[in-house]
Each structure stands twice: as structure tokens, then as C-alpha cells.
């Protein structure tokens, strides 16, 4: 007779239980954080109402006098440029772009829009290319790191002429910030494609002509409102930080990490700073762009699953490089 083989007991299903506990804890922690943020907002609003009100007014004036004039018209122009111009026809420029950044030449449009018209147009263009399958996810994550820059009009007209009273300083700041983005983009370039996703992205690409002045104005208006909304909120945060009476150098570093528009305005008025240090702070704030711009970029990336794992260290490195290069360039050429 064959011996009956005892049946093994089914393993205990602990994984779902553990996962459920973790999800419960995660939900609890998110609820606790939300409650803490609400309480903190109420406390700050009752403790520093004048500071918040003044800072919001400063942010609104900054948007009205600097951001809208230097961002909105260029967003309209950028949308029209993308509709008509095929940047691949500039063969020497496309070849150089491919060699420096190890990116496909179709991505050149994102870089040009980013350096000419400013954030967030470089990110928006990179997202469009990724959605169409022109570039891979890995390429998109590197592309947004060196394409989301302060625009020509914002730096030269807004910071140089408007805040520093000298357009030439704005030109030097603009050129050094672009040089910093090029150096960082080259440093993070991946010379070989590593997976099938990258290979699939080499499909043929034809840019459709989609000219519509009405749609261009609508898109530019919505994007400009989004940019101004972030600036106003982070202006309020900068005002709260100022009320904490922190050491001046720490305060300027924190506002530089928060929002580029408010930071450059505050730094330009810091008369107690020596000139090279002031220039370094201005350069870092301009090139790193601040958390406000990072969140603007994230709002376009989240639905596509594009990570900012490379974006944040790339922007911080750009800020550090520009903080070194800008004072040196001013000393040599100005």
C-alpha cells in the first residue's frame, strides 16, 4: 500500500495583513500631516498676518511688473515657434546638441525654448516629446534637468535692468547660467542606450503643423497664471521666514531655495552684502530656480510618471556652478 502523503499546510497569508497595516499607517500619517499643516496655517495666519499680507502684495507686484511682461508674450511666441520651426534642419546645431548631451536631435527644441523663453516651457516641451514617443523616459528625466532655465527676458530685463539697474550684468548672468546648464547636461549625459525603451524611442518623428493663435494665447495664459500662483504662495513663505529673525546669510540661502523671483528681488536689495557674495547669491537663485519652479515642473511630470530623481541634483549643481562662474565673469569682463 502506498503511504498517504500528508498535505502541507498552506502558508500563513501575512503579506496582505502587513500590507494592510502599512497602508493604514500611511493613511494615518497622511491624515496627521494634513491636520498638522492646517493647524500650522491657522497659527501662522493669526501670528503673522501683516507679514503674510505684505509678502503676498510683494508677490503680486512682482508678477505684475516683471513676470507677466517677461513670461506671457514669450510663451505665446514659443508656442508659435514650435508650430512652425523644425529644429532638426539646423544640422550643425543638432549634431552639436547630440554630441554634448547624448540626446536625440528632436529634443533640441526643448532646450532652445528653455533657454530663450524660460521655465516652464522647456519641461512642457520635453513632456510633449515623451508623450509622442519621440524620446524615452530616461532621456526625458535628463532633458528637463538642463532645459528648465530662466528665460532671456526675465534675466536680462527683469533681474539685470529691473533689479540691478544694469542690463549688461543681466547678460553676463544669463550667459553664465546657460553655460552652467550645458556643463551639467554634459556631465549627466548617458552615452549608450541601456534598455529596449530607449531603442523603441528612435521611431520616425514628424512635427505636425498646428498653428492656432487663439489656442496659443489660451495655453500661454493658463501657464502664466500657474507661474504667478506659485510665486505668490512662495512670496508669503519668504515673508514668514523673514519674520523668524534668522542670520542674514541663512535667510538669503533659504529664500534662494524657495522661489527665484522673490529671492532675486530680496538679494538685490541686500546692501549689507559684499558685491561678489551678492552676485553669487543671485547666480545661485537664478540657476537653481528654487522649489517653486521645481513644483511647477512636477505638475507637468506627475501624470506621465517622469521622475525628478535627476532633476533636483542637476539644478542644485547648476546653481553652485553659476554662483562660481558669474562673479568671475563679472570680474573679468565687466
SEKE-915335 format. One record per residue (C-alpha): chain; residue in three letters; y, x, z negated; residue number from 0. Coordinates in Angstrom, 3 decimals. Layout:
BEGIN
c r y x z k
A Ala Y X Z NUM
...
This chain:
BEGIN
c r y x z k
A Unk 0.000 0.000 0.000 0
A Unk 3.439 1.149 0.810 1
A Unk 5.655 1.660 -2.121 2
A Unk 8.696 -0.530 -2.103 3
A Unk 11.853 1.492 -1.785 4
A Unk 14.337 0.472 -4.440 5
A Unk 17.567 -0.796 -2.992 6
A Unk 20.593 1.270 -3.691 7
A Unk 23.375 -0.374 -5.487 8
A Unk 26.460 -0.875 -3.424 9
A Unk 29.242 1.480 -4.443 10
A Unk 31.943 0.009 -6.502 11
A Unk 34.936 -1.050 -4.446 12
A Unk 37.544 0.849 -6.377 13
A Unk 39.737 1.805 -3.452 14
A Unk 41.167 -1.674 -2.834 15
A Unk 41.744 -2.086 -6.564 16
A Unk 43.517 1.244 -6.815 17
A Unk 45.494 0.490 -3.679 18
A Unk 46.474 -2.887 -5.083 19
A Unk 47.627 -1.283 -8.310 20
A Unk 49.685 1.263 -6.393 21
A Unk 51.254 -1.445 -4.270 22
A Unk 52.060 -3.414 -7.407 23
A Unk 53.640 -0.349 -8.964 24
A Unk 55.515 0.317 -5.732 25
A Unk 56.824 -3.237 -5.680 26
A Unk 57.756 -2.949 -9.350 27
A Unk 59.569 0.336 -8.779 28
A Unk 61.464 -1.056 -5.800 29
A Unk 62.474 -4.058 -7.879 30
A Unk 63.572 -1.803 -10.740 31
A Unk 65.596 0.367 -8.368 32
A Unk 67.242 -2.705 -6.819 33
A Unk 68.130 -4.049 -10.264 34
A Unk 69.465 -0.640 -11.311 35
A Unk 71.635 -0.450 -8.178 36
A Unk 73.029 -3.941 -8.827 37
A Unk 73.872 -3.055 -12.435 38
A Unk 75.392 0.256 -11.359 39
A Unk 77.528 -1.510 -8.746 40
A Unk 78.807 -4.008 -11.321 41
A Unk 79.606 -1.234 -13.813 42
A Unk 81.422 0.889 -11.249 43
A Unk 83.336 -2.082 -9.853 44
A Unk 84.587 -3.026 -13.332 45
A Unk 85.183 0.560 -14.484 46
A Unk 86.889 1.959 -11.358 47
A Unk 88.381 -0.999 -9.449 48
A Unk 91.595 0.808 -8.459 49
A Unk 89.765 3.915 -7.238 50
A Unk 87.381 1.858 -5.107 51
A Unk 90.182 -0.292 -3.698 52
A Unk 92.296 2.743 -2.832 53
A Unk 89.363 4.582 -1.249 54
A Unk 88.417 1.572 0.872 55
A Unk 92.026 1.376 2.070 56
A Unk 91.905 5.066 2.971 57
A Unk 88.686 4.497 4.920 58
A Unk 90.186 1.541 6.796 59
A Unk 93.283 3.568 7.706 60
A Unk 91.081 6.444 8.844 61
A Unk 89.140 4.104 11.113 62
A Unk 92.326 2.516 12.458 63
A Unk 94.256 5.729 13.080 64
A Unk 91.520 8.223 14.012 65
A Unk 88.042 6.788 14.549 66
A Unk 88.702 3.761 16.760 67
A Unk 91.141 5.581 19.092 68
A Unk 88.820 8.591 19.417 69
A Unk 85.444 6.812 19.487 70
A Unk 85.678 3.373 21.108 71
A Unk 87.112 4.304 24.544 72
A Unk 84.729 7.228 24.831 73
A Unk 81.750 5.013 24.055 74
A Unk 82.747 2.793 26.975 75
A Unk 83.172 5.829 29.222 76
A Unk 79.832 7.260 28.063 77
A Unk 78.007 4.046 28.901 78
A Unk 79.514 4.080 32.390 79
A Unk 78.675 7.766 32.861 80
A Unk 75.028 7.135 32.024 81
A Unk 75.022 4.276 34.521 82
A Unk 76.156 6.425 37.439 83
A Unk 75.538 10.112 36.816 84
A Unk 72.128 11.709 37.262 85
A Unk 72.478 14.932 35.300 86
A Unk 69.369 16.395 36.925 87
A Unk 71.351 17.024 40.109 88
A Unk 73.201 19.837 38.323 89
A Unk 70.304 22.204 38.848 90
A Unk 71.699 25.337 37.226 91
A Unk 72.780 23.404 34.145 92
A Unk 69.443 21.570 33.966 93
A Unk 67.487 24.827 34.350 94
A Unk 69.519 26.493 31.588 95
A Unk 69.036 23.478 29.312 96
A Unk 65.265 23.546 29.840 97
A Unk 65.052 27.268 29.102 98
A Unk 67.191 27.234 25.957 99
A Unk 65.902 24.080 24.271 100
A Unk 62.411 23.715 25.824 101
A Unk 63.269 20.109 26.660 102
A Unk 62.855 18.173 29.878 103
A Unk 65.957 18.128 32.046 104
A Unk 66.232 14.346 31.664 105
A Unk 67.222 14.972 28.027 106
A Unk 70.332 16.830 29.194 107
A Unk 72.230 13.533 29.331 108
A Unk 71.760 13.024 25.560 109
A Unk 73.111 16.485 24.803 110
A Unk 76.147 16.106 27.075 111
A Unk 77.016 12.672 25.698 112
A Unk 76.617 14.003 22.164 113
A Unk 78.983 16.948 22.596 114
A Unk 81.571 15.112 24.716 115
A Unk 81.711 11.620 23.226 116
A Unk 80.322 12.303 19.755 117
A Unk 77.955 10.579 17.383 118
A Unk 76.008 8.362 17.556 119
A Unk 75.835 8.452 21.380 120
A Unk 73.507 11.441 21.526 121
A Unk 70.989 9.658 19.292 122
A Unk 71.331 6.374 21.184 123
A Unk 70.656 8.131 24.492 124
A Unk 67.669 10.028 23.050 125
A Unk 66.216 6.733 21.806 126
A Unk 66.621 5.179 25.248 127
A Unk 64.767 8.087 26.858 128
A Unk 61.957 7.840 24.315 129
A Unk 61.584 4.069 24.752 130
A Unk 61.197 4.552 28.503 131
A Unk 58.521 7.213 28.020 132
A Unk 60.656 9.963 29.540 133
A Unk 60.400 12.265 26.502 134
A Unk 57.777 12.458 23.795 135
A Unk 58.211 11.662 20.124 136
A Unk 58.241 15.345 19.201 137
A Unk 60.893 16.060 21.822 138
A Unk 62.994 13.150 20.585 139
A Unk 62.830 14.392 16.981 140
A Unk 64.153 17.792 18.062 141
A Unk 66.639 16.387 20.580 142
A Unk 68.502 14.254 18.035 143
A Unk 68.936 17.309 15.806 144
A Unk 71.216 19.172 18.222 145
A Unk 72.622 16.240 20.232 146
A Unk 74.258 14.213 17.464 147
A Unk 77.574 16.036 17.212 148
A Unk 81.240 15.365 16.558 149
A Unk 82.950 14.488 19.826 150
A Unk 85.676 16.381 21.640 151
A Unk 88.435 13.852 20.955 152
A Unk 87.520 13.454 17.280 153
A Unk 87.547 17.207 16.577 154
A Unk 90.469 18.323 18.748 155
A Unk 92.728 15.288 18.404 156
A Unk 91.580 13.832 15.067 157
A Unk 90.905 16.953 12.988 158
A Unk 92.874 19.644 14.834 159
A Unk 96.065 17.839 15.768 160
A Unk 95.938 14.901 13.332 161
A Unk 94.845 16.637 10.121 162
A Unk 95.613 20.333 10.653 163
A Unk 98.653 19.885 12.892 164
A Unk 97.325 22.360 15.472 165
A Unk 95.232 21.351 18.468 166
A Unk 94.117 24.967 19.051 167
A Unk 92.380 25.019 15.665 168
A Unk 90.616 21.835 16.750 169
A Unk 89.492 23.507 19.983 170
A Unk 88.083 26.507 18.105 171
A Unk 86.344 24.223 15.603 172
A Unk 84.864 22.169 18.432 173
A Unk 83.546 25.228 20.306 174
A Unk 82.021 26.792 17.185 175
A Unk 80.341 23.504 16.230 176
A Unk 78.802 23.246 19.715 177
A Unk 77.702 26.882 19.548 178
A Unk 76.050 26.171 16.189 179
A Unk 74.151 23.192 17.642 180
A Unk 72.987 25.317 20.588 181
A Unk 71.738 28.086 18.292 182
A Unk 69.879 25.642 16.053 183
A Unk 68.424 23.773 19.038 184
A Unk 67.143 27.056 20.484 185
A Unk 65.728 28.086 17.094 186
A Unk 63.762 24.831 16.735 187
A Unk 62.610 24.777 20.378 188
A Unk 58.880 24.348 20.909 189
A Unk 57.862 26.389 23.927 190
A Unk 54.477 24.768 24.527 191
A Unk 53.374 21.152 24.565 192
A Unk 50.700 20.649 21.961 193
A Unk 49.250 17.194 22.484 194
A Unk 48.491 14.601 25.099 195
A Unk 51.526 12.557 24.177 196
A Unk 53.747 15.361 25.450 197
A Unk 51.778 15.610 28.683 198
A Unk 51.999 11.890 29.329 199
A Unk 55.771 12.056 28.986 200
A Unk 56.047 14.036 32.225 201
A Unk 55.864 10.853 34.246 202
A Unk 58.297 10.375 37.104 203
A Unk 61.682 9.159 35.999 204
A Unk 64.361 7.412 37.979 205
A Unk 67.610 6.390 36.349 206
A Unk 68.423 2.752 37.122 207
A Unk 71.942 1.794 38.094 208
A Unk 73.010 -0.803 35.540 209
A Unk 76.793 -0.906 35.879 210
A Unk 78.464 -3.669 33.912 211
A Unk 81.910 -3.083 32.440 212
A Unk 81.572 -6.184 30.245 213
A Unk 78.266 -5.042 28.743 214
A Unk 79.601 -1.503 28.272 215
A Unk 82.585 -2.815 26.294 216
A Unk 80.346 -5.054 24.156 217
A Unk 77.947 -2.222 23.300 218
A Unk 80.808 0.154 22.547 219
A Unk 82.490 -2.436 20.322 220
A Unk 79.364 -3.081 18.269 221
A Unk 78.639 0.630 17.855 222
A Unk 82.247 1.321 16.827 223
A Unk 82.129 -1.429 14.195 224
A Unk 78.923 0.096 12.837 225
A Unk 80.500 3.550 12.613 226
A Unk 83.578 2.174 10.815 227
A Unk 81.422 0.222 8.367 228
A Unk 79.614 3.385 7.278 229
A Unk 82.905 5.268 6.962 230
A Unk 84.484 2.605 4.728 231
A Unk 81.476 2.448 2.379 232
A Unk 81.254 6.220 2.055 233
A Unk 85.017 6.458 1.550 234
A Unk 84.509 4.297 -1.533 235
A Unk 81.770 6.678 -2.722 236
A Unk 84.087 9.645 -2.210 237
A Unk 86.690 7.889 -4.347 238
A Unk 84.165 7.333 -7.123 239
A Unk 83.157 10.984 -7.045 240
A Unk 86.814 11.997 -7.302 241
A Unk 87.176 9.884 -10.450 242
A Unk 84.414 11.918 -12.155 243
A Unk 86.733 14.948 -12.513 244
A Unk 84.236 17.423 -11.107 245
A Unk 85.140 21.050 -10.335 246
A Unk 87.076 21.171 -7.079 247
A Unk 84.540 23.257 -5.155 248
A Unk 81.664 20.990 -6.180 249
A Unk 83.706 17.889 -5.362 250
A Unk 84.523 19.154 -1.863 251
A Unk 80.885 20.057 -1.258 252
A Unk 79.722 16.581 -2.282 253
A Unk 82.226 14.761 -0.077 254
A Unk 81.293 17.098 2.799 255
A Unk 77.697 15.966 2.398 256
A Unk 78.698 12.290 2.345 257
A Unk 80.997 11.463 5.256 258
A Unk 82.664 13.686 7.828 259
A Unk 85.831 11.616 8.400 260
A Unk 86.769 11.270 4.734 261
A Unk 85.654 14.836 3.979 262
A Unk 87.824 16.472 6.650 263
A Unk 90.797 14.364 5.560 264
A Unk 90.351 15.383 1.900 265
A Unk 89.697 19.066 2.676 266
A Unk 92.719 19.367 4.977 267
A Unk 94.959 18.228 2.062 268
A Unk 93.418 20.671 -0.445 269
A Unk 96.374 23.056 -0.691 270
A Unk 94.778 24.935 -3.590 271
A Unk 92.100 26.379 -1.292 272
A Unk 92.499 29.738 0.407 273
A Unk 92.657 29.419 4.181 274
A Unk 89.218 30.950 5.036 275
A Unk 87.500 28.789 2.409 276
A Unk 89.258 25.650 3.643 277
A Unk 88.186 26.427 7.219 278
A Unk 84.607 26.983 6.074 279
A Unk 84.527 23.624 4.275 280
A Unk 85.996 21.871 7.331 281
A Unk 83.426 23.511 9.599 282
A Unk 80.502 22.608 7.355 283
A Unk 81.599 18.976 7.080 284
A Unk 82.136 18.695 10.852 285
A Unk 78.894 20.309 11.994 286
A Unk 76.567 18.868 9.333 287
A Unk 78.199 15.412 9.834 288
A Unk 77.243 14.036 6.411 289
A Unk 74.853 11.403 5.103 290
A Unk 76.904 8.615 6.671 291
A Unk 76.171 9.884 10.197 292
A Unk 72.531 10.518 9.267 293
A Unk 72.173 6.886 8.210 294
A Unk 73.836 5.753 11.439 295
A Unk 71.251 7.781 13.335 296
A Unk 68.446 6.381 11.191 297
A Unk 69.480 2.816 12.050 298
A Unk 68.565 3.562 15.682 299
A Unk 65.406 5.538 14.896 300
A Unk 63.558 3.356 12.380 301
A Unk 62.216 0.747 14.801 302
A Unk 60.936 3.477 17.130 303
A Unk 59.084 5.410 14.440 304
A Unk 61.069 8.594 15.119 305
A Unk 61.221 10.767 12.011 306
A Unk 64.203 12.704 10.680 307
A Unk 61.951 15.446 9.317 308
A Unk 63.611 17.988 11.632 309
A Unk 66.986 16.292 11.989 310
A Unk 68.242 16.847 8.428 311
A Unk 67.372 20.577 8.138 312
A Unk 68.759 21.158 11.644 313
A Unk 72.095 19.535 10.768 314
A Unk 72.361 21.416 7.475 315
A Unk 71.699 24.687 9.284 316
A Unk 74.314 23.778 11.892 317
A Unk 76.813 23.205 9.092 318
A Unk 76.090 26.585 7.494 319
A Unk 76.339 28.436 10.822 320
A Unk 79.581 26.701 11.732 321
A Unk 81.030 27.480 8.280 322
A Unk 80.455 31.164 9.071 323
A Unk 81.487 31.146 12.732 324
A Unk 84.682 29.046 12.518 325
A Unk 86.672 31.258 10.075 326
A Unk 85.528 34.352 12.008 327
A Unk 86.583 32.832 15.336 328
A Unk 89.977 31.850 13.920 329
A Unk 90.475 35.373 12.585 330
A Unk 89.522 36.978 15.919 331
A Unk 91.043 34.618 18.489 332
A Unk 93.888 32.825 16.712 333
